[in-house]
């Protein structure tokens, strides 16, 4: 699997401290505080205070630490380590992986000048976890379709689940206002529910800016992007399978 580009470069000054906080809280799932001390040249006790919000670094320290994280490729090395495990549960159940993936996706969208209003998740639990973090980082609303029919005015889409079974994704119409800017997200491009989430957003007349996933391949999403009269959404896959 290959990782996407660095994302800490060019961070807006007003968000730099928050970005560093999110990075450190995610990186500690891969590196001990002692290892981070050696890599970032910051005492472990000070790093612990940053992570627990007992103190905040000065702007110069923040920029220096972000540069060090980028130059040492700590994020890429952490994700490469977990992707080599080959165990899906280790990837999707690790809060550090979800945090780093959400940061990367958020930065990809910022670099493309895409402002998201609503994150629409694939209805499975793994996708819901990633989508929840994305909505927090993007300061966007969150819509997670239910596999049970929603009461009242709702949009329901049927889709084929693993094993050839028929499943459904249902969401109140009010969750996705018309013409809202949407990010459709899933844990994997192989999740069958991602097509249902995409379809629900389309039916609500939303503008789908991007489709993002933690793992998989962008080729798997081509069937979602086939509508010739629609603006083609951006595709982001954090841990992309080699062709």
C-alpha positions in Angstrom: 0.0 0.0 0.0 1.2 3.5 -0.7 0.4 6.6 1.4 -0.8 10.0 0.2 1.3 13.1 0.3 2.4 15.0 3.4 -0.2 17.2 4.9 1.4 19.3 7.6 3.2 21.5 5.1 1.5 24.8 4.6 -0.8 24.5 7.6 -2.7 27.7 8.4 -1.2 29.4 11.4 -4.5 29.5 13.2 -4.9 25.7 13.0 -1.3 24.7 13.6 -1.6 24.1 17.3 -4.8 22.0 16.8 -3.1 20.0 14.0 -0.1 19.3 16.2 -2.4 18.2 19.0 -4.3 15.8 16.7 -1.0 14.5 15.3 0.6 13.8 18.7 -2.6 12.1 20.1 -2.6 9.8 17.0 1.2 9.2 16.8 1.3 8.0 20.4 -0.5 4.9 19.3 2.6 4.0 17.2 5.5 5.6 19.2 6.2 5.7 22.9 6.7 9.1 24.5 10.4 8.2 24.8 10.6 7.4 21.1 8.8 10.7 20.3 11.3 12.5 22.5 14.2 11.2 20.5 12.5 11.9 17.2 11.1 15.3 17.9 13.9 16.5 20.3 11.3 17.5 22.9 11.3 16.0 26.4 8.8 13.2 26.9 7.3 15.0 30.0 6.7 18.1 27.8 5.0 16.0 25.1 2.8 14.4 27.7 1.7 17.9 28.8 0.9 18.8 25.3 -1.2 15.7 24.7 -3.1 16.1 27.9 -3.6 19.8 27.3 -1.9 20.8 30.5 0.2 23.3 28.5 0.5 24.4 24.9 3.6 25.0 22.9 4.6 28.4 21.5 4.1 29.1 17.8 7.8 28.7 17.0 7.8 25.3 18.7 4.7 24.2 16.9 6.1 25.0 13.5 9.4 23.3 14.3 7.7 20.1 15.5 5.4 20.0 12.5 8.4 20.4 10.2 10.2 17.6 12.1 7.2 15.3 11.8 7.0 16.0 8.1 10.8 15.6 7.4 11.0 12.4 9.5 7.9 11.0 7.7 6.6 9.8 11.1 3.0 9.6 9.8 4.0 7.7 6.6 6.1 5.2 8.6 3.3 4.7 11.2 0.8 3.9 8.5 3.2 1.7 6.6 3.8 -0.3 9.7 0.2 -0.9 10.3 -0.6 -1.7 6.7 2.1 -4.3 6.5 0.3 -6.3 9.3 -2.3 -7.4 6.7 -4.9 -7.7 9.5 -7.9 -5.5 8.7 -9.1 -5.4 12.3 -5.8 -3.9 13.4 -6.2 -1.1 10.9 -9.8 -0.3 11.4 -9.8 -0.6 15.2 -6.8 1.6 15.9 -7.7 5.1 16.9 -4.3 6.3 15.8 -4.9 5.1 12.3 -8.3 6.7 12.1 -7.0 10.0 13.5 -4.1 10.1 11.0 -6.4 9.1 8.1 -8.8 11.8 9.0 -6.0 14.4 9.1 -4.7 13.3 5.7 -8.2 13.4 4.1 -8.9 16.8 5.7 -5.6 18.2 4.3 -6.3 16.8 0.8 -9.6 18.7 0.8 -8.1 21.9 2.0 -5.4 21.8 -0.6 -8.1 21.4 -3.3 -10.1 24.3 -1.7 -13.1 22.1 -1.0 -15.2 23.2 1.9 -17.4 20.3 3.2 -20.8 21.0 4.9 -21.8 17.4 5.6 -19.9 14.1 5.9 -22.2 11.2 4.8 -20.9 7.8 6.0 -21.3 4.3 4.6 -23.7 2.7 7.1 -21.3 0.1 8.5 -19.7 0.7 12.0 -16.1 1.0 10.8 -17.0 3.7 8.3 -19.1 5.5 11.0 -16.0 5.7 13.2 -13.9 7.3 10.5 -16.7 9.6 9.4 -17.2 10.8 13.0 -13.6 11.9 13.3 -13.7 13.5 9.8 -16.8 15.6 10.7 -14.9 16.8 13.8 -11.7 17.8 11.9 -13.7 19.4 9.0 -16.2 21.1 11.4 -18.9 19.6 9.3 -22.2 17.9 10.0 -22.4 14.2 10.2 -25.0 11.8 8.6 -24.8 8.1 9.3 -27.5 6.1 7.5 -29.4 3.5 9.5 -29.9 -0.1 8.4 -33.4 0.2 9.8 -36.0 2.3 8.1 -36.2 5.8 9.5 -39.6 7.1 10.5 -41.1 10.2 8.9 -39.7 11.9 5.8 -36.6 9.9 4.8 -34.5 8.6 1.9 -34.0 4.8 1.7 -31.7 3.0 -0.6 -31.4 -0.8 -1.0 -28.0 -2.3 -1.8 -26.4 -5.8 -2.0 -24.6 -6.7 1.2 -21.9 -9.4 1.5 -23.2 -12.9 0.9 -25.7 -11.6 -1.7 -28.1 -10.5 0.9 -30.2 -7.4 0.4 -29.7 -4.5 2.9 -31.0 -1.0 3.2 -29.6 2.4 4.2 -32.1 5.0 5.5 -31.6 8.6 6.4 -33.9 11.5 7.4 -34.1 14.0 4.5 -33.4 16.9 6.8 -29.9 15.5 7.6 -28.7 16.5 4.1 -30.0 19.9 3.0 -30.3 20.4 -0.8 -27.2 21.8 -2.5 -25.1 21.1 0.6 -21.4 20.2 -0.1 -20.9 16.6 0.8 -18.0 14.2 1.5 -19.0 10.6 1.2 -16.7 8.5 3.4 -16.1 4.8 4.2 -13.5 2.6 5.9 -12.8 0.8 2.6 -13.6 1.3 -1.0 -14.9 -2.3 -0.9 -17.7 -1.5 1.5 -21.0 -2.1 -0.4 -22.7 0.6 1.7 -20.6 3.4 0.2 -22.7 3.2 -3.0 -25.8 3.6 -0.9 -24.4 6.7 0.9 -23.5 8.2 -2.4 -26.9 7.5 -3.8 -28.6 9.1 -0.8 -26.6 12.2 -1.2 -27.4 12.4 -4.9 -31.1 12.0 -4.2 -31.0 14.9 -1.8 -29.6 17.1 -4.5 -26.3 17.5 -2.7 -23.1 18.6 -4.3 -20.7 15.6 -3.8 -17.3 17.1 -3.5 -15.3 14.0 -2.7 -15.4 10.3 -1.9 -12.8 9.2 0.7 -11.8 5.9 2.2 -9.1 4.6 4.5 -8.2 1.6 2.5 -8.8 0.2 -1.0 -8.2 1.5 -4.5 -9.6 4.5 -6.4 -10.5 2.2 -9.3 -13.1 0.6 -7.1 -15.0 3.9 -7.0 -15.2 4.5 -10.7 -18.7 3.1 -10.9 -19.8 5.8 -8.4 -18.4 8.5 -10.6 -20.0 7.4 -13.9 -22.8 10.1 -14.1 -21.7 12.2 -17.2 -23.8 15.2 -16.2 -22.4 15.6 -12.7 -19.3 17.2 -11.4 -16.8 14.4 -10.8 -16.0 14.1 -7.1 -12.4 14.0 -5.9 -11.3 10.5 -4.8 -9.1 10.1 -1.7 -7.7 6.7 -0.6 -5.3 7.0 2.3 -3.8 3.5 2.2 -4.1 2.7 -1.5 -3.5 -0.8 -2.8 -0.9 -1.1 -5.5 -2.3 -1.8 -8.9 
